[in-house]
């Protein structure tokens, strides 16, 4: 069975890079060898893998990669740390119009 991986790299400038691959070890070597001069990581080497998630379907991996790329650094760090409680807290809506914070809504419920 073939697997697909979404991975997060920590670059030497402390930035994070998210990617997807079918071979994590090969891809890490490519990043560190500077195989692609136009790549984000090329000028930020060396890089290290700080997180990866395995998938059996390529579309699942691609969808997860897209979601992670949109996340804030705080959310990515919570994922790396396995701090899922903090990840959930960071994902909560904090808008004034959200039902938790909307006093008008609270009065209607009360």
C-alpha positions in Angstrom: 0.0 0.0 0.0 1.3 3.4 -0.9 1.2 6.3 1.6 1.1 10.0 1.3 2.4 12.5 3.9 1.8 16.0 4.8 4.8 17.4 6.6 6.0 20.5 8.3 9.6 21.6 8.1 11.3 24.0 10.4 13.7 26.2 8.5 17.0 27.6 9.7 15.3 31.1 9.9 12.7 29.5 12.2 9.9 29.8 9.6 7.7 26.8 8.9 7.1 25.1 5.5 4.2 22.8 4.7 4.4 20.2 2.0 3.0 16.9 0.7 5.0 13.9 -0.6 4.9 10.1 -1.0 8.4 9.8 0.5 9.3 11.9 3.5 12.9 10.9 3.8 13.6 11.5 0.1 11.8 14.9 0.2 13.8 16.0 3.2 17.0 15.2 1.5 15.9 17.1 -1.6 15.0 20.2 0.5 18.4 20.1 2.3 20.3 19.4 -0.9 18.7 22.5 -2.5 17.4 20.5 -5.5 14.9 23.2 -6.4 16.6 26.6 -6.4 13.2 28.4 -6.7 11.8 26.6 -3.6 10.9 28.5 -0.4 13.3 26.3 1.6 16.3 26.8 -0.7 17.7 29.8 1.1 16.5 28.6 4.5 18.5 25.4 4.7 19.1 23.3 6.7 15.6 22.2 7.4 14.2 19.6 9.7 10.9 17.7 9.8 9.0 18.7 12.9 5.6 17.1 12.0 4.2 14.6 9.5 0.8 12.9 9.1 0.3 9.8 7.0 -2.6 9.3 4.6 -3.7 6.4 2.3 -5.4 8.6 -0.2 -3.6 11.3 -2.1 -6.6 13.6 -2.2 -6.9 13.5 1.6 -3.2 14.5 1.9 -3.6 17.3 -0.5 -6.7 18.6 1.2 -5.0 18.5 4.6 -1.9 20.3 3.2 -4.1 23.1 1.9 -5.8 23.5 5.3 -2.5 23.5 7.2 -1.0 26.1 4.8 -3.8 28.5 5.6 -3.3 28.1 9.4 -1.6 30.7 11.6 1.9 29.9 12.9 0.3 29.4 16.4 -2.0 26.7 15.0 0.8 25.0 13.1 2.9 25.0 16.3 0.0 23.5 18.3 -0.2 20.8 15.7 3.5 20.2 15.9 3.4 20.0 19.7 0.3 17.7 19.7 -1.5 20.3 21.7 -5.0 19.7 20.3 -6.8 21.6 23.1 -4.9 24.7 22.1 -5.6 24.0 18.5 -9.3 23.9 19.2 -9.1 27.1 21.2 -7.3 28.9 18.4 -9.9 27.7 16.0 -12.9 29.1 17.9 -14.6 32.1 16.4 -14.0 35.2 18.5 -16.2 37.6 16.5 -18.4 40.0 18.4 -21.3 38.5 16.4 -20.5 34.9 17.4 -23.3 33.4 19.6 -20.9 33.2 22.6 -20.2 36.9 22.6 -23.4 38.4 21.2 -25.4 39.8 24.1 -28.5 40.3 22.0 -28.5 36.6 21.2 -28.1 35.8 24.9 -31.1 37.9 25.9 -33.2 36.1 23.3 -32.2 32.7 24.7 -32.8 33.8 28.3 
